[in-house]
Amino acid sequence: MQIRELSLRELVMAYEIVSQLRTSLSYKEFEDLIYEMRSMEYKMLGIMEREKLVTYAGVAVQTNLYHKRHLFVFDLVTDEKYRSKDYGKMMLEYLNDYAKMAMCENIVLSSGLQREDAHRFYEKNGFVKKSFVFLKSI
């Protein structure tokens, strides 16, 4: 097992995992968004078993007035065939170390309302619910 940053040459492999969470996202949209997010230092991180990606995390170090310097986790998903095998926990532990090395004060993520299993997982791993996210489509 290895945890490492994924390269742009591995976008197809990353998409295969991300699309299990972001079901309405096409590959073309994924590719375009990944290239656009590079300007914010978005990193694609993965847990690899041999040459197979089993867990994906999309993250960026950010700074704002309420979270200060923090690691924002945009996406965290484990391949459905590998769930309940502690890969998500391993990734969160890695992200904790990653955030410390980046001198972050917090790790922040947003999770959809209907994802109760994910919410229990995050709470079990030390996260607390802090706020609501409001969205207005334009």
C-alpha positions in Angstrom: 0.0 0.0 0.0 1.2 3.5 -0.8 -0.3 7.0 -0.4 0.9 9.5 -2.9 0.0 12.4 -5.1 -1.6 11.5 -8.4 -0.4 12.9 -11.6 -2.5 14.4 -14.4 -1.7 11.2 -16.4 -3.8 9.4 -13.9 -7.0 11.4 -14.4 -8.9 8.4 -15.8 -8.1 6.3 -12.9 -9.0 9.1 -10.5 -12.3 9.7 -12.3 -13.3 6.1 -11.9 -13.3 6.5 -8.1 -14.6 10.1 -8.0 -17.5 9.3 -10.2 -18.8 6.9 -7.5 -19.4 10.0 -5.3 -20.0 12.7 -8.0 -22.4 10.6 -10.1 -23.6 13.5 -12.3 -20.0 14.6 -13.2 -18.9 13.6 -16.7 -15.2 12.8 -17.4 -14.9 15.9 -19.6 -16.2 18.1 -16.8 -13.9 16.4 -14.3 -10.9 16.9 -16.5 -11.8 20.6 -17.1 -12.4 21.3 -13.4 -9.2 19.5 -12.3 -7.1 21.7 -14.7 -9.0 24.9 -13.5 -8.4 24.0 -9.8 -4.7 23.6 -10.3 -4.5 27.4 -9.8 -5.5 26.9 -6.2 -2.9 24.2 -5.7 -5.5 21.5 -5.7 -3.8 18.1 -5.0 -5.1 14.7 -6.0 -4.0 12.2 -3.4 -4.6 8.5 -3.5 -4.1 5.2 -1.7 -2.8 2.7 -4.1 -2.9 -1.1 -3.7 -0.3 -2.2 -6.2 -1.3 -0.2 -9.3 -5.0 0.1 -8.3 -6.4 3.4 -6.8 -8.6 2.5 -3.9 -9.1 5.9 -2.1 -9.1 9.4 -3.6 -8.8 12.7 -1.8 -8.9 16.1 -3.5 -7.5 18.8 -1.2 -6.0 22.3 -1.1 -4.4 24.4 1.6 -6.5 27.5 1.9 -6.8 30.6 4.1 -9.8 32.5 5.2 -11.0 34.6 8.2 -13.0 31.9 9.9 -10.9 28.7 9.5 -7.5 30.5 9.2 -5.0 28.4 7.4 -6.6 25.0 6.8 -6.7 22.0 4.6 -10.0 21.8 2.7 -11.0 18.3 1.6 -13.1 18.7 -1.5 -13.5 15.0 -2.2 -12.9 11.9 -0.2 -14.1 8.6 -1.6 -13.1 5.0 -1.4 -13.8 2.6 -4.2 -17.1 0.8 -3.3 -15.3 -2.6 -3.5 -12.8 -1.5 -0.8 -15.1 0.2 1.7 -15.2 -0.8 5.4 -11.5 -1.8 5.2 -10.1 1.3 6.9 -8.8 3.0 3.8 -10.8 6.2 4.5 -9.4 6.2 8.1 -5.9 5.8 6.7 -6.4 8.7 4.3 -7.7 10.9 7.1 -4.7 10.1 9.2 -2.5 11.0 6.2 -4.4 14.2 5.6 -3.9 15.1 9.3 -0.1 14.8 8.9 -0.3 16.6 5.5 -2.1 19.5 7.2 0.3 19.7 10.1 3.3 19.8 7.6 1.5 22.6 5.7 1.1 24.5 9.1 -2.7 24.3 8.9 -4.8 24.9 12.0 -7.8 22.8 10.8 -9.0 20.3 8.3 -12.3 21.3 6.8 -14.8 19.5 4.6 -18.4 19.7 3.5 -20.7 16.6 3.2 -24.1 16.3 1.6 -27.2 16.1 3.8 -28.1 12.6 2.8 -24.8 11.0 3.6 -25.4 9.9 7.2 -22.9 7.1 7.0 -20.2 9.5 5.9 -21.2 11.9 8.8 -20.8 9.1 11.3 -17.5 8.2 9.8 -16.2 11.8 10.1 -17.4 12.2 13.6 -15.8 8.9 14.6 -12.6 10.3 13.2 -12.6 13.5 15.3 -14.6 15.9 13.1 -17.4 18.0 14.5 -20.3 19.7 12.7 -19.7 23.4 12.8 -22.0 25.1 10.3 -24.4 24.8 7.4 -23.5 25.4 3.8 -26.1 27.4 1.9 -26.3 27.3 -1.9 -28.2 29.4 -4.4 -28.1 28.4 -8.0 -27.7 31.2 -10.6 
